Amino acid sequence: MDRTRIDEPAVSSSGGEAGSGGEAGSNGEAGSGGEGAAPGAVCGDGAVADPAEACDDGNRTAGDGCDPGCAIEPGFACAGAPSACTAGCGDGVPGGREACDDGGNEDGDCCSRACQVEPGCEVEPNDEPASANDAFAIAPDGRIRAFLDPAGDVDVFWVSVPDGAFGRLRAETLDGPLGTACSALGVDTAVTIFDGSMVALDSNDDIAGDNTCSFLALNRLGAGDYFVSVQISPEVEPATLDQTLDYTLSLTLDTAVCGDGVLEPPELCEDGNTIGGDGCSAACELDAPVREVEPNDTAVEADERGALRPNELVTGAIEPLGDVDVFALVVPRLAEIQLATFNPGSLSACSQGVDTFLQLLDADGVTVLASDDDSGPGACSLIDSTIAPWATQLRPGTYYVTVEEFTSDATIPGYDLLVVFTALCGDGVVEGAEACDGGDGCSEDCARIAVCGDGAIDGSEACDDGNTEGGDGCGAACELEGTLPEVEPNDAPDQATAGQATASGALFSAWISPAGDVDYFAIDVPGVADLDIETFDASGPTSCRDVDTVAQLLAPDGALVGEDDDGGEGHCSRIQAVIAAPGIYHVRVEASGGGSTAGYTLRARTTALCGDGVVEGHEECDGGAACEATCQRVPACGDGFIDDPEVCDDGNTEDEDGCDAACRIEGATAEIEPNATPAEADANGAVAPGALVSGVLDPDTDVDVFALRLTTVSDLRLETFDASGPGRCADGVDTALVLLAPDGATVLASDEDGGAGACSLIDPTSPGGASARRLAPGTYYVVVHGVPGELDARYTLRASLDASCGDGVTEGAEECDGGARCAPGCERLPVCGDGLVDAPEGCDDGGAAGGDGCSADCQLEAATAEIEPNDTAAEAGAREVAIAGDALIAARIDAGGDRDVFRVRLPVASVVRLEVLDGTAAGCEGGIATALRVLDAAGELVATDEGLSDAEYAGGIGGCSALVLGLPAGDLLVEVAARDGGAAIPIYLLQAKILAPAGAEEEPNGTLAEANGPVGSDVVIAGARTVDDFDLYAVDLPEGRSIRAEIVEGGAETCESLEMDSRLSLLDGEGLIIADDDDGGRGDCSLIDGTGSAPRHPGARALPAGTYFLRVRASSGAAGSAAVFDYRLAVTLR
């Protein structure tokens, strides 16, 4: 609005001026949305009375950067006293009192015209978990407005499931300006949800082909922290990223405690206990699924099988190829439903290879109401009101649910289908889109029946305040009562229409006509009070239709107390102010933009009145010896409130309890200013570990830096608390911590709100505090700073050690602390014979004697040592070392292009596994990276593990090489070298294993029941892939073993020729896919490898004992001759 149109008062009010960005306060209290006023603040005297005045340039002239209310005008930054104002806010560079600066001077874009973050908006930086926004702190309703810059910005938000509970989290991106849908406004996001260890739980790019917003729903989340990451979709062309992406993130987190007898989302049942096997599991999931009954391929067959019930779990399978399962679903009353598929026995997981397609059909069994492919976890499906709201609010009747494999080119040995009624009209619980559920004012369809007192204005009602009581402005028949009509002219304070401010409020009815009209109202305030001024439409309180007002509150002397545009309902106005003295106050109302308003209502009421004996609103007390006449406390040490010059107040005046009788922290050292840089911190002297330091951040841009000297290798813990000391962080204390390296510049760790409340914690045991572990001796720097707008923030800093090398106690990140085999930095000294295998050791049995399988120099005694030189075929031929069957050769690769060549002399044609391993013969530790080649007797290449489909994968474990191939009888050569001419390899083992023939497949073997086998370890089976053929092989696995299985040539076609294109899956005993691979082997052949400490396929590693199944088929993308081939399946168990 135009401040130049406000009549300038002659002197200030005793209560002070309005805070920047909101309404005024008095006696130091905060105004609504801004900074509070202070007693004695005189705008225009050149002295900045912080926090009441944001500036004071010695005048009350508008347009010079400091407005008549001593607030900084948009587009300016002011400093000093008298204030010098220069253009600053809006230049795109945050600084000074600015919490943000987006380069503009408009409200409504998350960065206000006063360069403050607006409510419900993200707070940058929030690009990583350490700086993530607390989602429900900045937006309690879960609707966060945010922006993504074109240059790779990421927004991270944090939510938490409380201890003892589990939760359901939903995240959806929507249009930024509206936040209601995803229209064609360029919103194209990708959302990922991580757990507290930053393991990605699920991600989504586009909801659908024509909907580029994102949606994720995760159920059964355990207690702990979770992070929601939003970024621009990787599918967006870089050339199109020419503007900032404005979006709304909608988050919903439902939590429940299983076993408390109260059924709450995401519980599916609640029987008051946590004992499974009684129909409701220990996690409040359904534990008695109903099995599908075949045939059920049509709606008619589904009707014959009987209908599903609400909250029912069905287990089924998609077999054979092309199978479709159809289920009937009876909806008894108007309802909202959720349909979801999962792995058998789980309501949260969807393993690799399970890809369902889900449809909801109308009563005719043909019309598709909704469908989904993979909106659930992984490639599982989900249909609910967030995916298809138009299709899931169902009227009573019979509907049908269909489940099939997405492309119908594979079977699904097992799946679970969950059917949940998320809202059911008539159950007495208001859920989903229901306006009500039961009661006199609720229809059969759970819609509200309009009646006076229901809080909604309907029909002839002039008002409806949610009750039928009179005396509150809206009468028992929903008519306005006690309304005072404005009396024109009332365009100036001396013409104002008068009324008395009471608890129920004075109501005025008025019109703004013609355009540009201004209305003044005189409000008699009887004493020190909280005054609430609000506009509504002509129907009265709670309604604001087609009304857009701007209101100001003026003190008896004409000084501006507060102003507001759209702080009330809709575009109506609301001012909440603390009135420091009784008197006649004036309210000025105009239409926004200088227009007109057909009719509106103004209410002025007291929400707290000092002297009535009731402590309300901004009152700290109301009566008594320790209460001032303004209903504010008389500060005293021991009253439990921290007031200057107190630094703590624990509610008593006793010593030796952390806060002494004078309200000072016991044992704390006060900070020494100036301390804004590492150099100043050094000059002030170093802080010792274990010390407490009390400090204050004033102004809000203040930064405190402390030097911290470590005398030994240490794990460092840093924490902030409020001024009362350890264990407490009161509201209003908000710090950030940074740990700097001895150079005073490199950031080692940082934290904002990881401690108690909004205080900070750098914890060396957490992932974010990893860099605070094992710090070398030296001087480090601890930086403490606050947040914009948080003035005079008093805090306590504690620096302590989780581990101190040399104290004789092994703790924290220490591997040892003292002793002959412990290094000065408390790291273990690797020694052969210590019982721990360290590269390049191949074994370590804790002894120094050989002859027991592990030699005196910790190498496997079963291995044959290479004989150098063996860099060429000729040199290899001259050596006694030759591979004629199973072999284990110990060798090394020297720097400078060394290579090892070994003779192979097979008596008969065989399938051989050649594999490079580390000295343990079980893994590939120590940074080994090799290349493996097989050459014929003439030195021509037969096969190599170089250039496989995955350049980061060398065919074996980690960077080690492996080849499985059929070799002819006779002489061959095997060559091992460092991959890409890499570093020397002190020790490696080359293992040659002749795989035993286990016969040929026997058809039919397309189902679990028909599977061939079981097969053993280090075997090879011959098979043939025909059109639409599935081959299954059973594997009996001992406890803790891992599986390596590979498809290799079985005929004329080779893997490298791309004339055979396979797909290999590992299934558990129930037929659930636990590992899957398409082209991980040579060429287009497949390889599943669960061996090693970090295997390519974790699902195939360290499995429980039982029977598993290997399934061979053609790749879904195979065509023509590549889909029909002869193969051999090589299996190794470790």
N, C-alpha and C positions, 0 to 999 in steps of 0.2 A: 504494500500500500504506500501512498505518498505521505511521508511523515511531515512534509512542509505544510500540510493542511491541518495539523494539530495545533490548537492554541497553545502558545508557549507559556508555562507557568512562571511565576516570579521567583519562587524559592523551592527548595527540595522538600520532600516529605520526611517526617521523622523516621519512616520505615525504610527509606532508601529507594533506589531505582530498580527497574526491571532488569533481570539477568538476560544476557545475550542468548537469544534463541528460545525464549519462553516467557512466562509470566513472572511477575515480581514476587519477592518475599520480603520479610522484615525480620529484624533482630538476628540477622545472619542465616535465616532459613532459606532453603533453596526454593526457587520458583518452579513452576511446572515447565519442564523441558529446557530449563536454562540454569544459570547460576544465580544464587540468591542475593538478596539485598543485605545491607548492613546498616546499623544505626549510625547516623551522622554523615552518611555519604551525601555530598553536595555536588551534583553534576554541574560542571562548568567552572569549578574552582581550580582546575589544573592539577589536582591531586587524585591519583587513581586509587579509589577505595576498593581494593580487591577483597572479596570477589564480586561485590555489588556492581562495580564499574569495570567494563572491559577496556575502557580508554577514558581519558579526560583531557581534551585539548585546550581547556580554558575558555570555551564558549559553548553555546547551545545552538550552533548553526548546522543545518543539514547540508549534506553534499560534500563535506570536507574530510570524510573518512570516519569521523566520530559523530554519531547522530545525536539529536537532542536528548536522548535517554542514556547517553554515554555507552552505547553499544557500537561495536565496529560495523560499519556499513559494508554491504556486499562489494567485493572487488578491492577491498583495502586490507592492509595489515598495519597495526599501530603499536608503538612501543614508547617507553619513557614517560616522564611526568614533568611538565605537561606533555601529552602524547604527540608524537610526530607520526602522521599517517601517510603511508605511501601505498600505491596499488600493490597488492600481494595476493589476497584470496582470489582465486580464479586464474592464477598464472600457470597452474598445472604442476607446481612444485610445492609439496607440503613443507611447512616450516612454522616456527613460532608457536602460536596458540592453535594452529590448524591441526585438526585430526585427519583431514583429507584435503585434497585439492584436485578436482577433476578438470580444471581448466575452464569451468563455467561458473555462472552465478545464479543458477536456478535451483529452486527446491524440487523435491520429488524424484531426484536421480540418485539417491543414497548419499550424496555429498551436498549438504545444504548450502544456501547462498552465503552462510557464515562459515563455511568450510568445516562443518561438524558432521560426523556420521549420523544419518537419520535412523530412527528406530526401525527394527526389523531388517536391517541391512548387514551384509557381510562387513568385516573389518579387515582390511589389508594391512600387512602381508599375512596371507594364510595359504601359502603354497606348499606346505609340508606338515606332517603331523605335529612337529614341535610348535608350530604357530597356528594350529587349527583353531577355528572359531568354535566356542561352545554353542552348539546349534540352538538349544532351547533356552539358553541365557539371552542370546541376542534376539530370538524370536520365539516367545513362549508358545505361540500357536503353531510352530513348526513351519511357517511360510517365510522363507528367507529370500530377499531380493539381492541379486548379485550380478557381477559383470565379469566377463572374460575378455582380456585384451587379446588382440590378434597374435601377439608375439609369444605364444606358448604358455599363457597364464594357466594356472591350476588353482582351484578353490578347494580347500579341505575343511570339513566340518566334523566335529566330534560329538558323539553321543555315548551314553553309558547305561548298561543294564546293571541294576543294583545287585549286591551280594545276596545270594539265596533265591534269586528270581531268574526267570528266563524271558526272552522277549521276542517280539515280531517287529521288524523294521521295514518300513516302506519308504522308498525315495523316488521322487518323480520330478522331472524338470518341465517347466511350463513357460509360456510367453512371459517375458519380463514386465511389460507395461500392464498386463491384465492379470496374469497369474491364475488363469482359469482354464486354459486349453493350450494346444500347440497349433497355432495357425501358420500362415505363410509369412512369418516375420523374420525368417532366417535363424531360428533357434535350432541349432544342430549340435547336440551335446553327446558326451560319452561319460557314463557314471560307473565308478567302481567302489565297492565296499570292502574295506580291509578290517581284519581284527587287530587287537592291540599289539600283536607282533608284526604287523604290516604284511600279513599273508592275505592275498586277494581271495575273498570269499566268492564273489560273483561280479560280473560287469555287464553293462548293456549299452549299446550305441543307439540304435533306432528302435522305437516301439514297433513300428511297421514301416513298410516301404514308403508310404506317404506321410509318415509321422516321424520326424527326425528328432523329437524329444526322447528322453530316456526314462525307463522305469525299472525298478528292482524291488523285489519283495523277498526278504529272508526271514524264515521262521526258526523257532527253537534256538535262538541265540543265547548262549550261556552268559553268566555274569562277567562283566568286564567292559573295556573300552572298545569302541568301534569308530572307524573313520570313513566318511563319505567323501569321495574325491570326484570333482566335476571338471571336465576340460572340454575344449572344442573337439568335435569328432575328428578322428584321424582320417576319415574319408573326405573331409572338406578340402578342396583344392587350395593350396597356399595362395594362389593368385587371387582368390575371392575373399581373403581375410583382410578387408580394407576398413573394417570398423569394429568397435567393441560390441561383444555379444551381451545383450541384456536379457536375463532370464530370472525366473522364480524357481527356487528349490522347495518342494513340498515334502516334509518329513513327518512320518507318524511312527511313534515307538510305543507299542503296547507291552506292558510287563505284567507278569503274574507269578505267584508263589504256589507251586504245586503242593497239594495236600492240605490247603487251608479251608477246603470245603466251599470255596467261592469260585464259580466258573467264570473265568475272565479270558479274553484273547491274550495269547494265542493257544490257550488250553483247549483241547478237543473233548476232554471229559474231566470231571473232578469229583472223586468219591471220598474226599476227606482223608486220604492216606497216600503214602508213597510206596505201596506194595504192589508189585506187578502180578500178572496172571489172573486178575479178577475182572478183566475187561477194560480196566483203565490202568495204564502202566505207571511206573514210578516217576515218569516224566510227564504224566497227564496226557499221554497219547493213547489212541485206541490200540490195544494189543491183541485183538481177536478179529483179524480180517476175514471177510467172507470170500470164498473162492468162486471165481466165475464158473458157469456151467455151459459147456459147449453142446450143441452149436448155438451161437448167439450173434450171427452175422447180420440179422435184419431186425427191424422194429417188431415184427410179428413174433420172432423167436425170443426177443427180449421180453415181450409181454408174457410169454409162456413161462419164463424163468422167475417172474415176480419182480416187483419194483424195489428200488433202493430206498432206504430210509434216510432222514436227516442225520448228519454226523456219522456216516458209514464209510468203512474202509474196505475196498475190494482188491483182491490180488488176482492178477491174470497174466496171460502170456500171448504174444503175437507170433503164432506158429500155426501152419507153415507160412511161406512167403505169400503176401497179399491178404493175410488174415485181418479181419476187422471185428472188434468186439463192440457190441451194442448193448446198452443197459437202459432199462426204463427207470424213470424218476418221477415219483408222485409228489406234487407240491400241494399241500393241504390248504394253505392260505397264502395270501400275498407274501412273497418272500424274495430275499436276495440270496444268491448262492455263490459258492466258490467250488470250482473243479480243479484238481491238480493231480499230476502224476509224479511218482518218485520211484526210487529203487525199492525192491521188496524189502520190507522190514525197516524202512526209514521214512521219515516225513521231512527230511531236509536235504538228502543227497540224491544226485543223479549221475551215475558213473558214465565214464567215457564209453561210447558205443550204444547207449540207450537214447533213442531219438524218437519221441512220440509226437503224434498229431491228434489234437483233441477237438471235438465239435459238440456243440449243444444244438439239438434239433427241436423244432416245434412239435406240437401234438400230432401233426401229420406224418412225422418220422422222416420228412424230406427237407422241409425248409430249414436252412441253416440260420440260427439266431446269432451264433458267435462261434469263432474257431481260433485256435492258437497252436503255434509250433513250439517255440522255446522261450516263453516269458517266465517259466519257472527256473529252478536251478539247472545249470548246465543246458542240456538239450531237452529237458522235460517241459511239460506244458502247464499253463495256468490260465483259467478263465475266471474272472471275478469282476466286481463292480468297477475296479480301476482300469481294467482292460476293455470291458464292454458294458458300460452302465445301462445302455438301452436294452440289453438282452438278458440281464441277470435279475431284473426286478420283475419277477414272474407272477402272473395271476394263477389261481388254483387250476390244476389240471395235470395231465401226464405228459412228460417231456422225455427226450432220449439223449443219451450221452454216447458218443462213439470214440473209440481209441484205436489207433493204427500206427504203424511205423511210418515216419514222415515221407519217405520216398518209396515205400513198399518194395525196397530192394534188399531188405534184410529182415531177420526175425528178431524178436525181443523175448528171450527166455523167461523173463519175469518182470513185472511192474506192479506198483500199487496205485490205485485210483482213490483219491480222497474226495468225498462229497460232503460239503459243509453248508448249512444254512447260516449265513452271516447275519441275517435279519429275518425274523419270522413274525409277521403280524399276529398278535394275539397271545404272545408268550409273556407279555408284561414288561419286556425290556426294550427301551427305545434304542434302536441300532440302525446303522446305515442311513437310508434316506427317509426313515420314518419320522414324522413330526410328533408322534405320540404312540403309546401302545397301551390302550385300556383307559378306563375312566369316563366320566360323563362328557367330557369335551372332546372325545376321540371317536372317529368314525370306524366302520368295519374295516376300512382300508388303511387304518392307522394315519389318517389325515386329521388335522385339527378342525373341530367344529367351532366356528366363530362365536365367541361369547364375551361379553364385557368382563374384563379382569384377567384375560389371558395374555396380556402384554402386547397384543397386536391390534392395530386400529383397522376395523372392518366396517363396511356399510355406513350407517348413520353415526357411528361413534365419532366424537370430536377429539377424544383422547383415550388412551388405555395404558395405565401405568403398572399393570400386572396385579391389581387388587381392586376390590370394590369398596374401599374405605374412602370417606370424605376427608376434607381438611388437608389434603396433600397436593392440591392443584387440579386433580382429576376426580370428579365425584363418583358416587356409587353407580350411576347410570352412564358413566364414561362421557360426562359433559365437563367442560372446563368450568372451574369454580374460582371465585375470587379474582377474576381477571380484571385488571385495570386497563381500559383503553388508553392509548396515547392521546394526548391533546395537542393538536397542531396549533400554532407553530411550536416545535420543540427542536429547533436547529442549533441552539446554543445552550450552554449550561444554565443560564438564568431563565430559560424557557422550559426546562426539563419537567417531564411528567414524574411525580414523586411517588415513592412507596417505601415501606418498611421492610428491611431484610430480616427474615425469621427463619426458624429451622425448616418449616415447610416451604418457605419461599414466597416472595412477591412475584406475581405473574402479570406481565404486560402484554397486551395484544397491539400490534402495530403494522404499518405498511410503509414501504419505502417507495414513494411515488411523489413527483416524477423521478426519472433517472437522475442520479446525483444527490438525491435527498439524504439528509443526515438526521438521525433521531438521537436525542439526549434523554436520559432517565436519571432522576435523583434517587439514590439509595441511602436510607438512613441506617447506618451500622451502629448498634447500641454499645459496643465495647470491642476490646481486643478479640479478634475472631478470624476463623478461616472462612473466606467468602468465596462462593461458587457462583459464577455468572455463566449462563448458557442460553443459546438460542435454539429454537425448534421451528417447525413449520406451524401453520395456523391451527393445527389440531392439538398442539400442546406437547408436553414432555414425552420424550423417547422417540419422537418422529421427526424426520427431516427430509421432506420430499420437495424437490424443485425450489429449494432455498439455498442461497450461497451468501453468507454474511461475513463481515469483518467487524470485530468488536474491540473497543479499548476501555480500560478502567482507569479513571482519573481520580487522584486524591482530592481532598477538600481544597487544597491550594492550587489545583490544576495540574499537578505533576503527573506524568504518566506512570501508572503502577504496573499495568500489564496490557498485552494485546494478543489477539489470536485470529486466525482465519478459519482453518478447517479442523480444529482440535476437538470438536464435538461430534455428534452423530453426522454421518455423511459430510456435507460441506457446511454444516452449521459450526458455530464458534463456541468455545468454552475457555473461560479464564478462571483459574484457581489461585487465589492470592491470600497471603497472610496480612491481615489488617492490624497495624500496630496501635492505632488510637481510634476512638469512636469519632463519628462525624458524618457529614453528608458527602458521599462519594458519587461520582457521575459515571454512567456507562454510555458510551458513544457507539452507535451501530450504523453501518452503511452496507450497501450491497457490494459484493466483490466486483472489482472492475468498474465501479461507478454506475452500475445499472440500477434496476428497480426490482422490487419484490412485492408480489400481490398481497402477501400476508405472512407474518411470522409471530412467534411468541418469544418473549424474553423472561427468564426466571433468574431472580437474585435471592440466594438463600445462604444461611450460615450453616456450615457443617461442623463447626466447633465454636464455642463461645466461652471465653475465659471468665471464670467466676461462677460457673454453674455447677462446679464440683465434680464434673465428669471429664476425665482425661481423654481428649479426642484430637484427631488431626495432627497438627504440628505442635500441639501442647506437649510439654515434657512433664507437667504436673498441673494440678488445679486445686490450689489451696494448701495451707500448711506452712510451717516455719521455713522450710527449705525451698519454698516456691516464690518466685518473684511475682509482681503484680501483672506481668505479661504472660504468666503461666509458663515461664522458663525456669529451669533449675538454678539454684544457687550453687555453683561448683564447689566441691570439697573433696579433698583426698580421702579415699575410702568409700566413696559413694558408688563405685563400680563403673563410672564414666571417666574417660580420659579427657581432661581439659588442660589447656596451657596453664602452667609449664609442666604438667605431669607427663611422664612418658609411659606410665602404666597405672592401672587402678584395678586391683583384684577384689575390691569390695570390703577391704579391711585396712587397718593401719598397723599391721603386725610385720615384723622383720622376719628374715630367714625363710620366706616362702616364694622367693623370686621377685617380689615387688615390695620394697621397703616401706617404712612408715611415712616417708615423704613422697611416695609414689614415683620412685626411681627404680629401674631394673637393677637388681643386685648382680654384681659381677660383670656388668656390661660397660664397654668403653664407648664414649661418644665419638662420632665421626669428627674429623678436623677438616674444615673448609679452608681454601678451595681444594677440591679433590675430583676435578672433572676429567683429568687425564692421567695416564700411567706415570708421567713425570711428577705430577703433583702428589700422586699416591706414594711414590718412592720418597719424596721429600717429607711426607707425613709419618713415615716409618711403616714397616711391614706388620701385618696382623699374624699372630701365631695360630696354628690349627687348634681348635677347641675354644676359640675366643667368641664372645658375643659383642656385636657392635650395634649401637643404636644410631639411627640416622633419620634425616627428614628430607624429602624431595620437595623443594620449594624454590622457584616456581615449578609448574608441571613439566617444564623442559629440563629441569635439573637432572644431572647424571652424577652419581657417586662412584668413584673408582677406589678400590682398596688393593694394596699390594699384599700378597700372601706368600710367605717363604716356606718351602718344603725342604727338609734336610735329608730326606731319604725317599726312595721310590714309594709312592703312596697312592691309595684310592681316595679321592676327595669327594666329600658330600657338602653341598651348599644349600642353605634353606633361608627363606625369609618368613617373618611372622609380623604381626602388628606390633605396636609399641609396647604391649604388655609382655612380650617375650615368647619363648618357645611354646608351641602347642596351640596357638590361637591366631586367627586371621579374621578380624572383625570386618563387617560390611564396610565398604568404602576404602579398604586397603587393597590396592591392585598393583603388583610389582612385576618386573621382568628381570631375569638374571642372565648374565653372560660371563663365561669363563674364557679369558684370553691367555694365549701362550706367553712365554717370557719375552717375545718380541713386542708385546703390547698391541698387536694388531690381528693376529690369527685367532679366529674364533674356534675354540675347542668344543664347547657345548653351550646350550642356551635353553631357557625355559621361561614360560610366562605364568601359567596358572596350574602347574603340576603339583603344587603343595597344598596346604590347607586353604580352603576358600579360594580366593583369587591370588594367594601368595605363590611363591615360586620354589621349585625344588630341582636341583641337578643331582640325580641319583646315579652313582657309578654302577649300580646293579641293573639299571634299565637300559634298553637299547639306545635311547636318546642321550644317556650319560656315559656311553661306552668310552668316549674320549677323556673322561675324568678318571679312568682306571690307569694304574701303573704309570703315574706321572713321575718323570725324572726329577731329581733334586733341582731346585732353582726357584726363582721368584715369578709367580703368576699374578694375574690381575683379575679381580672380581668386579664386575660392573653391575650396578643396581640402577634401574630407571623405572619411572612410572608410566602412566597413560595420560594422554591429553585430557585436560579438564579436571584431573585429580589433584587438587591443590593441597599444600601443606601435608603431604602423605608421610606419616611417621611409621617407621618400620624397625625391625630388629633382624640383623644378619647373623647367622651362625655358620661357621666353617668347621667341619669335623672330618676325621679320617676313618674310613671303613677298614683300611689296612695300612700298616706302617712297617715297611720292610726293615728287619733288624730287631724287632721286639720279641722274636722267638715264638710268635703265634701265627700260624698259617691261616690267613683269612682273606676275604675279598677275592681279588684276582690273582693272589699269590699262588704259586705252585709248590712252594716250600718256604721255610723261614729259618735258616740256620742249618749247619751240617756240611760235611765235606762235599756232598753232591748238589749243593745249592749255590747258585751264582750270586754275586753281590746284589743283583736286582730281584732276588727271590724267585728266580726261574730255575727249573731243574736242569742240571747238566747231563745231557744224554751220554750214557756210558753203556757199552756192551756188557751185559750181565746184570743190568738193573731190573730186568723183568718187563721192560717196556720197549716195544719195537719202534725205533726212530729211523727214518731214512738216513743212510742207505742200507740199514740192517734188513736182513731177510727173516730173522727170527730173534728172539731173546727169551731164553727159558730161565733167566735168573741165575745161571751158573756159568762157570768159566771153563768147564770141561767139554771136550768134543765127544763124538761117538754116540750121542744120544739124539741125533737128528738135527741138532743145532750146533754148529761148530764153535770153536773158541773165539772166532771173530764174528759170530752172530750171522752166519750164512747157512742156508739150508744145505745139509750134507748130501741130500739125494740128488742135487743138481750136478751136471757135468760142466766143467769149466771150459770156456772157449780157449782156443789156442791162436794167439796172434803170431804173425799177421794173417788176416783172413779178409782182406779188402776186395779180393777179386775171385773169380771162379777158379783160376789156376791155383791160388793160394788155398782156397777152400778144399780143392781136390787133393792137395798135398797133406791135409791134416787128417788125423785119425777120427775127429769128431764127425759123425754122420748120423742122420735121422733115418732109421729104418723101421720105426714103429713109435710107440709112446716114448716121449723124451722130454727132459727138462734141462735146459742149458743156461748156465749163468754167464753173463757177458757184461761188457761195458762199452759205451760210446765215448770216445775222446773228442775234444774240440777240434775244429779245423777240418770238418768234412769226413770224419771217420765213418766207416760202415762195416758191418759184419756180414759175411757171406757163409752159409752153411750148406753142406751137401745133403740132399734127400735121396735115398735109395729105397724105393718101395718094392717089396717082392710081388705084390698084387695091386691092382687098381683099388683105391680106397677113397672114402670121404674123410677128409682130415680137417681138424680145427687147429689152426696155427694162431697163437695168441701171445702177445707181449704183456708181462705182468711186472709188478715191482718185486722186491726181494722176498716178500711174504708169500708169493704165488697166489694171493687172494685179492689183490687190489691194484691200484695204480696211483700211489701216493708219491710225493716228492717232486711234483712238476714234470713227470715223464711225458714226452710227446714224441711219438715215433711214426715212421712210415714203414710199411711192410709190403714186400714185393715177392712174387713167385715167378721164377724164370725157368725156361726149359734148358736142356743140356747145352744148347747153342747160345744161351744168354738172352733169348727173346722173351719179352714179357708175356706171362700167362694170366696173371691177376695181380691187383693191387688194392689196398684200402684207401688210396688217395683218390680224391674226386668223387666220394660217395655223395648221396643226395643231400646230406647235411654236412657242410664244410667244417662245422665245429666238432663233428663226431668222427673218431678214427676207427670205428668198427668194433672196438673193444671197450674196456672200462675207462672212463675219463679220456685222457689223451693217448692211451695205449692202443695198439693196433690189434686187429683180429680179422682173420679170413677163414671162412668155412667153404670148402670147394672139393669137388671130386677130382682126384689126381690119378693119372695113369701109372701103371707099373714102370719102373725104370728110374733113370737119373733125372733129378731136378735140382734147382738151387732156391734157397730162401735168403733174402737180403733184408737186414734191419738197419735203419738209419734214423738220425734225428729228423723230425718233421721240419720241413722248410729250412734245413740247415741250422737247426736250433742249438741250444747249449749242450754241453757234455752231460752224459747220463752215467753216474758213478757205478750203478749196478742195475741190471734188469734181468728178467728171466724170459726165455723163449720156450713156450710150452707147445709140444706137438702131441695131439691126441687123435688116434685112429678111432673114428666113430663106428660102433658095432652095428651092422645091419639088423633092423628089427622087422624085416619083412615089408610087405606092401599093404596098403589100405584094403579093407573089405567093405564093399557096399552091401546094404545101405548103412551109412554112418552120418546121417544128416541131423540127428537129434541127440540129446544127452543120453537117452536110453539106448541108442544104437551105437554110441561112440566106440571106436576101436581101442584096444589096449587093456590094461594100462601099460604105458611105455616106461622104460627106465631112464637112466642117465647116460650121457655120452653115446647116444644112439641116433640112427637115421632111419626114417621111414619113407618108402616110396609111395607117391600118390599121383592121381590124375584129376585135374579140374575140368569138368564138363559143363555144359550150359546149365545155369541156375543150380549148380551143385554146391553143397556145403559138406565139408569133411571135418568130423570131430574126433579127437583123440584124448583119451583119459590119461592123466598123470597122477600117480600116487606120490604125495610129497610128505617127507618127514618134517617134524616140527622145526621151524626156523629156517628152512631152506629157501633158496631163491631160484628162479627159472631164467634160463637163456634159451630162446627158441628162434630159429632162423629158417626162412624159405630159401633154398638154393635150386640150381638147375636139376631137372630130372630127365631131360631129353635134349633135343638139338638146340632149342631156344636157350639163350643165356640171359641172365638178369641184366647185364650191361647192354644187351641188344634192344631192350625195352619191348621185346616180343612176348614177355610174360609179366603180368601186372597183378600182384597178389595183395591180399589183406589178411592179417593174422590177428586173432583175438585170444586173450586168456580169460576164461570164465571160472567163477568159483563153483562150489558144489551145487548151488541153486540155479546156476546158469546165468549169473549176473556178470557182466563184463567188468573186469578189474584192471585190464591193460589192453591196449589196442594199438596197432601200427599198420601203416599203409606202405610207405616207401622208405623206411629207415635203413634197409639193408643195401646191398649192391644194386645199382640200377633202380628198377621199379619193384624189386623184391622186398620182403618184409622181415623185420627183426624186432623181437621183444627181448629186452635185456634188463633183468632186475638185480644183476650182480654188482658188487662194489658198494662203497659207502654212500655214494651219491648217484644212484643208478639212473639210467635213461627212463626207465619205467618203474617208479616207486611201487606201483600196485603189484609188481611181480617179485618184490623183495621181502625176505624174512617172513614167510607166510606161515599161518598155523597149519598144523598137520591136517591132511585130508586129501580128498580127490578133487582135482582141478581138470579143466578141459581146454585144449587148444583147438581153435576153430580156423580152418583154412577156407578162403573163398576168393573170388576175384574182387579187385578193387571196384568200388561203386563207379569210378570213372573209367574203368577198362572198357574197351570196345573191340569188336572183331576178334582176330586171332589172339590178341593179348589177354583176352578173358578166358581162353581155353588153353591149358598148358599142362605138361607133366612137371612134377616138382619132387623135391625131397625135403622133408622136415627134419632138421637137426635139433636135438634137445640135449641140454646139459643142465644138471641140478647141482647147486653148490650150497 
